[in-house]
């Protein structure tokens, strides 16, 4: 076994040129329990990985692993706008497993190709987000160089597993966090292993089987889906959330348990209402006397927002 582990750093950091890890069989190459990333790629650098996932697939077995690191298993943030000078990070057969934040993070402006790899058991599978520099700049939000699979060359990556299967992500398989001011883009992610709606959901091999892959307007809060969108907050998005919150609160103030539940169900709990069950139960037992909204507030941060209120009942 070849193992790289550091308390406060990376297992491998590449800032220029291309680091090659070629281990399709034999002694295990392991980047594990690092204080930051298993593998970090920045600048114009790149990494070439050739490995083989081990049985059973998916699992934490394989010949090249990034496992149980404090940030991401593999993190790639190349210089946005670097064009052909950016080395291609070509990843084939990597197992990235159980990393604290997420198993992989690929930032806008990077050149990455991923095939036959396993991303499992981290809170989140793969995050694709805005690169360094100006958050709204087109180059920093460009995902055209990120290739997780195309029609002529399927990805065959395990990205989200059904609940109860090894590697299940409590949050999402792929999370997008890109600037809302930029035009919509298509991510190349054809022919991967993802899941249908529901809990536990059905495992899909999208290279061979039909089915509907489930998505969400959120990336966290137990979203348990294949794709999520955590586009940063804006005045417009926060205003939309407030309108939806206040419409829902009208049912709370009217002590209308059914109306409250229907409001939450209408958008499939996209706002992740905390305390849904106890609020519903409370409204069922309160006397039919209207309540009063005392305060409503929002607390946004770069990756989400919390809204909260105080309601009084006679």
KAQUI-V463710 format. One record per residue. D_CENTER is the distance of its C-alpha to the mean C-alpha in Angstrom with 2 decimals. Layout:
# KAQUI-V463710
{{D_CENTER} {D_CENTER}}
This chain:
# KAQUI-V463710
{{30.21} {29.12} {26.87} {25.50} {24.68} {25.19} {25.16} {23.98} {22.86} {21.16} {22.23} {22.68} {22.56} {23.50} {24.70} {26.99} {28.15} {26.34} {25.94} {26.55} {25.56} {27.51} {27.65} {27.66} {29.80} {31.62} {30.86} {27.26} {25.47} {23.21} {21.17} {20.63} {20.71} {20.60} {20.47} {17.94} {16.42} {17.63} {18.03} {17.90} {19.05} {20.36} {23.26} {24.52} {23.87} {22.19} {21.79} {23.03} {22.01} {23.96} {23.42} {23.67} {21.48} {23.91} {25.00} {23.73} {20.74} {18.04} {18.96} {19.13} {22.14} {22.75} {24.69} {22.07} {19.50} {17.15} {16.93} {16.70} {16.33} {15.90} {13.19} {11.43} {13.22} {13.51} {13.18} {14.80} {16.13} {19.34} {21.93} {21.04} {24.06} {25.35} {26.05} {27.56} {28.07} {24.46} {24.43} {22.23} {19.83} {20.54} {18.63} {20.19} {20.08} {17.90} {16.68} {13.89} {13.94} {13.60} {12.47} {12.31} {9.36} {7.17} {9.05} {8.82} {8.55} {10.66} {12.27} {14.40} {17.87} {17.18} {18.64} {16.69} {17.56} {15.97} {17.99} {18.75} {16.18} {14.42} {10.99} {11.63} {12.07} {9.67} {8.11} {4.60} {5.43} {5.06} {4.42} {7.49} {9.50} {13.18} {15.41} {18.16} {21.11} {21.47} {18.29} {19.99} {21.57} {21.12} {20.93} {18.01} {16.01} {17.35} {14.99} {18.10} {18.25} {14.93} {16.02} {14.12} {17.18} {20.07} {22.82} {25.31} {23.10} {20.46} {17.34} {17.99} {14.77} {13.53} {9.81} {9.91} {13.17} {15.32} {15.90} {18.79} {18.07} {17.43} {13.87} {12.32} {8.93} {9.93} {6.80} {4.74} {5.44} {4.25} {3.12} {6.70} {8.69} {12.11} {15.59} {16.95} {20.34} {19.56} {20.34} {17.94} {16.92} {16.28} {13.77} {15.67} {13.88} {17.02} {18.12} {15.23} {14.93} {12.87} {14.05} {16.17} {16.27} {17.71} {17.61} {17.82} {17.33} {18.85} {17.66} {18.11} {19.21} {18.69} {21.25} {23.99} {23.39} {23.11} {20.88} {18.50} {14.77} {13.33} {11.11} {10.74} {11.44} {9.10} {5.60} {7.67} {11.32} {11.29} {9.88} {10.03} {9.34} {8.52} {7.24} {6.48} {8.23} {8.52} {11.55} {13.66} {16.59} {19.89} {23.29} {23.03} {19.74} {21.08} {24.37} {22.92} {21.26} {24.65} {26.54} {24.52} {24.86} {28.57} {29.18} {27.72} {29.84} {32.94} {32.68} {32.33} {35.39} {37.28} {36.55} {35.21} {32.93} {32.55} {31.83} {29.16} {27.41} {27.81} {26.26} {23.06} {23.08} {23.75} {20.20} {18.67} {18.02} {15.58} {16.72} {16.09} {19.75} {20.44} {23.67} {23.87} {26.19} {28.55} {28.89} {29.79} {32.22} {33.79} {34.47} {36.19} {38.65} {39.39} {42.70} {42.54} {43.01} {40.71} {38.47} {37.99} {34.87} {35.61} {32.56} {29.20} {26.87} {23.41} {21.62} {18.93} {16.95} {14.86} {11.47} {13.05} {16.50} {18.73} {21.80} {24.78} {28.39} {31.73} {33.91} {37.49} {39.50} {43.32}}
